[in-house]
Amino acid sequence: MLLSAFCFASMGALSHDVAICSDWLEVVFARAFINFLFVAVLAVVTAKPLIIFSAPKNLWIRSITGTCSMLGIFYAYTHLQIAEAISITNTTPIWMALLVSFVTGTGLSYSVWAGVACGIIGVVLVQQPQFQQAGFAIMAGLGGAFFAAIAVYNLHLVKKIHSTTIVAHFSMIASIVSFLAMLLSFYAAPWQAGWTVQILLKLIGVGALGTVGQLALTRGYMGGDPAVNAIVALAQVAFGAGFDILIWNRSFDLASIVGIILITSPTIFFIAEQSFAQHRKGIAAVIK
């Protein structure tokens, strides 16, 4: 889990760096296409099916919302400071709580409302000095986290499909969409590609780090306690802050620090609450 957190934070930092001299859609395409190539080869080697257009509806929903999530998240990575971008895109647990409440028709608990309030206040604090200039990037990051919640929610609806097939379908859709968006963007407002060897290596690095991070994340959740793993995954916020300090010589004011804590704390609370509820059920079952 620590490896995945480091890889994802490094991917964000490298995306931010390469976007200075490259279009952000190139970064998204590199992330998606390299992931697709790796997973496609893995599927062929392990004799797992590659489902393309005949995929069931829920797999399409998972892939499309996952693609929307990737677009929003990488726009935030390339237009915001890394620590703030990672914090904002990690509001997925808050969106998940709201989504589950809406789908199941149950009312929101006080803890969920408190988590939503913390997240909103945290976003305002970390971006308050540059909210007008970075407003769209903030909305894109929050939108990416929202679509990630929908994508994750749909995973249990396609649990009979092998994970390699699911990831291959998602990364293929993300590759096609980001490539078409890149062409449309170039047609609407031509930009100079400037694909030097250094930029190409950075783009490949973005895709490679994302793939390794995804594999490490999957392995971590397969072999450890999900509650602990979810909290450890938030280490990417700390790694992101470290990159901001080491690479861009950035310092954090008190408002930014408090904002990051407020954004990430609901995740820790939700996971702890869920773990405690499961532990309590286990004790009740033993007593009976």
Secondary structure, DSSP 8 states (H G I E B T S, - for coil): -HHHHHHHHHHHHHHHHHTTSS-HHHHHHHHHHHHHHHHHHHHHHTT-----TT--HHHHHHHHHHHHHHHHHHHHHHHS-HHHHHHHHT-HHHHHHHHHHHHHT----HHHHHHHHHHHHHHHHHHGGGHHHHHHHHHHHHHHHHHHHHHHHHHGGGTTS-HHHHHHHHHHHHHHHHHHHHHHHHHHS-------HHHHHHHHHHHHHHHHHHHHHHHHHHHS-HHHHHHHHTHHHHHHHHHHHHHH-----HHHHHHHHHHHHHHHHHHHHHHHHHHHHHHHHHH-
